[in-house]
Amino acid sequence: IPLIFKLNVPQKIFEQALLLLFNQSPVFRTAFYEDSNGQVRSFFQSNQDMLSIEYFHVDSEIALKNCFSSCASKKFNLSESCIQICCIKYEDDTFMMLNIHHIIFDGWSITLMLQHLDDYLANKNIQQEPDSINYSAFAHWQRQFIKNDIDFTQQLDYWQQYLGGFENQDMYKDFKLGNNEM
């Protein structure tokens, strides 16, 4: 999911806000590896002191568009990071492009991320500790709910019947990880 920001704050301030956001939200530090049984597992990388950013300087609008396109189409190495960041300077403007893999982020999350980023840039509501409720805690709760809920079987039957006429789709695979493709 590519997101492009035309910066109206100093670049270093924006980078600090991103770093704060990423360090406080474990989903942004998620990476994946293949265990000894060939199963793909996720893990959270430790907090970071700096971001991995590719820097570009372009001299025309066409070059700027090409740079955006190139950054957006770059393949992910999910064992390292699910986020790619490019900083592109064109004339007096600075653009920051985040490309976030859909495995950790979806369109519904954009509004929440932008609100947090805006708060950090405005020095509002900056917490020193990660949010107490995160996706992994929700996923754990949901698994427990599913195990213990008699109504879950009825819900599952409903959705299987409702979606029964659709065929499964193969998702685009970003790269090979060992013998398994991601």
C-alpha positions as CSV (number, residue, x, y, z in Angstrom):
1,I,0.0,0.0,0.0
2,P,1.9,3.1,-1.2
3,L,1.4,6.4,0.6
4,I,3.0,9.6,-0.6
5,F,3.4,12.6,1.7
6,K,4.5,16.1,0.4
7,L,6.2,17.4,3.5
8,N,5.2,20.7,5.0
9,V,7.4,20.1,8.1
10,P,11.1,19.6,8.2
11,Q,12.2,16.2,6.9
12,K,13.9,15.3,10.2
13,I,10.7,16.1,12.2
14,F,8.7,13.8,9.9
15,E,11.2,11.0,10.2
16,Q,11.1,11.3,14.0
17,A,7.3,11.1,14.0
18,L,7.5,8.0,11.8
19,L,10.1,6.5,14.1
20,L,7.9,7.1,17.1
21,L,4.9,5.7,15.3
22,F,6.8,2.6,14.2
23,N,8.3,2.0,17.7
24,Q,4.9,2.4,19.4
25,S,3.0,0.1,17.0
26,P,4.5,-3.4,16.8
27,V,2.7,-4.1,13.5
28,F,5.1,-1.8,11.7
29,R,8.0,-3.8,13.1
30,T,6.7,-7.1,11.9
31,A,8.8,-9.4,9.8
32,F,8.5,-13.1,8.8
33,Y,10.8,-16.1,8.8
34,E,10.7,-19.7,8.0
35,D,11.2,-22.0,10.9
36,S,13.0,-25.4,10.9
37,N,9.7,-27.2,10.0
38,G,9.2,-25.0,6.9
39,Q,6.4,-23.0,8.6
40,V,6.3,-19.2,8.1
41,R,6.3,-17.3,11.4
42,S,6.0,-13.7,12.2
43,F,8.0,-11.8,14.8
44,F,8.3,-8.2,16.0
45,Q,11.7,-6.6,15.5
46,S,13.0,-4.6,18.4
47,N,12.5,-0.9,18.6
48,Q,14.7,1.0,16.2
49,D,16.9,4.1,16.6
50,M,16.7,5.0,13.0
51,L,14.6,4.3,9.9
52,S,15.8,2.6,6.8
53,I,15.2,5.2,4.1
54,E,16.3,5.3,0.5
55,Y,17.1,8.9,-0.7
56,F,16.6,10.2,-4.2
57,H,17.0,13.6,-5.9
58,V,15.2,14.1,-9.2
59,D,15.2,17.0,-11.6
60,S,11.9,16.7,-13.5
61,E,8.3,15.8,-12.9
62,I,8.7,12.8,-15.2
63,A,11.6,11.6,-13.1
64,L,9.6,12.2,-9.9
65,K,6.7,10.1,-11.2
66,N,9.1,7.4,-12.3
67,C,10.7,7.4,-8.9
68,F,7.3,7.0,-7.2
69,S,6.5,4.1,-9.6
70,S,9.9,2.5,-9.0
71,C,9.5,2.7,-5.2
72,A,5.9,1.5,-5.2
73,S,6.8,-1.6,-7.4
74,K,9.9,-2.7,-5.5
75,K,9.6,-6.2,-4.1
76,F,9.5,-6.7,-0.4
77,N,11.9,-8.9,1.6
78,L,9.5,-9.9,4.3
79,S,12.2,-11.4,6.4
80,E,13.7,-7.9,6.8
81,S,10.8,-5.5,6.8
82,C,7.2,-5.1,5.6
83,I,7.8,-1.3,5.1
84,Q,9.8,0.5,2.5
85,I,10.5,4.2,2.8
86,C,11.7,6.5,0.0
87,C,12.6,10.2,0.5
88,I,12.5,12.1,-2.8
89,K,13.6,15.6,-3.3
90,Y,12.4,17.6,-6.3
91,E,13.1,21.3,-6.6
92,D,12.1,22.8,-3.3
93,D,9.8,20.0,-2.4
94,T,10.4,16.9,-0.3
95,F,8.2,13.8,-0.6
96,M,8.2,10.8,1.7
97,M,6.8,7.6,0.3
98,L,5.8,4.7,2.5
99,N,5.1,1.4,0.9
100,I,3.5,-0.9,3.4
101,H,2.9,-4.5,2.6
102,H,-0.7,-5.6,2.7
103,I,0.2,-8.6,5.0
104,I,0.5,-6.2,7.9
105,F,-1.7,-3.2,6.8
106,D,-4.9,-2.6,5.0
107,G,-6.9,0.3,3.7
108,W,-8.9,0.5,6.9
109,S,-5.8,1.1,8.9
110,I,-4.7,4.2,6.9
111,T,-7.0,6.6,8.7
112,L,-5.8,5.5,12.1
113,M,-2.1,5.6,11.1
114,L,-2.6,9.1,9.6
115,Q,-4.3,10.4,12.8
116,H,-1.5,9.0,14.9
117,L,1.1,10.5,12.6
118,D,-0.7,13.9,12.7
119,D,-0.8,13.8,16.5
120,Y,2.9,13.0,16.7
121,L,3.7,15.9,14.3
122,A,1.6,18.3,16.3
123,N,3.2,16.9,19.6
124,K,-0.2,15.9,20.8
125,N,-1.0,12.7,22.7
126,I,2.5,11.3,22.4
127,Q,2.9,8.2,24.5
128,Q,6.1,6.7,25.7
129,E,4.8,3.2,25.9
130,P,3.2,1.1,23.2
131,D,-0.6,1.0,23.0
132,S,-1.9,-1.6,25.5
133,I,-4.3,-3.0,22.9
134,N,-2.7,-4.3,19.8
135,Y,-3.5,-6.7,17.0
136,S,-1.7,-9.6,18.5
137,A,-3.7,-9.2,21.8
138,F,-6.9,-9.0,19.7
139,A,-6.0,-12.1,17.7
140,H,-5.4,-14.0,20.9
141,W,-8.7,-12.9,22.3
142,Q,-10.4,-13.8,19.0
143,R,-8.9,-17.3,19.1
144,Q,-10.1,-17.8,22.6
145,F,-13.5,-16.5,21.6
146,I,-13.7,-18.9,18.7
147,K,-12.7,-21.9,20.8
148,N,-15.3,-21.2,23.5
149,D,-18.2,-19.9,21.5
150,I,-20.9,-22.4,20.5
151,D,-22.4,-19.8,18.2
152,F,-19.1,-19.7,16.2
153,T,-20.0,-22.9,14.3
154,Q,-23.3,-21.3,13.2
155,Q,-21.4,-18.2,12.1
156,L,-18.9,-20.2,10.2
157,D,-21.6,-22.2,8.5
158,Y,-23.4,-19.0,7.5
159,W,-20.2,-17.5,5.9
160,Q,-19.2,-20.7,4.2
161,Q,-22.7,-20.9,2.6
162,Y,-22.8,-17.2,1.8
163,L,-19.4,-17.3,0.1
164,G,-19.8,-20.8,-1.4
165,G,-20.2,-19.7,-5.0
166,F,-16.9,-17.8,-5.1
167,E,-13.7,-19.5,-6.1
168,N,-10.5,-19.1,-4.1
169,Q,-8.0,-16.6,-5.5
170,D,-4.2,-17.1,-5.6
171,M,-2.6,-14.0,-4.1
172,Y,0.4,-12.4,-5.7
173,K,3.6,-13.6,-4.1
174,D,6.3,-11.1,-3.4
175,F,9.4,-13.3,-3.2
176,K,10.7,-16.7,-2.3
177,L,11.6,-17.4,1.3
178,G,13.6,-20.6,1.3
179,N,11.5,-23.3,-0.4
180,N,8.2,-21.6,0.3
181,E,6.9,-18.6,-1.6
182,M,5.4,-15.7,0.3
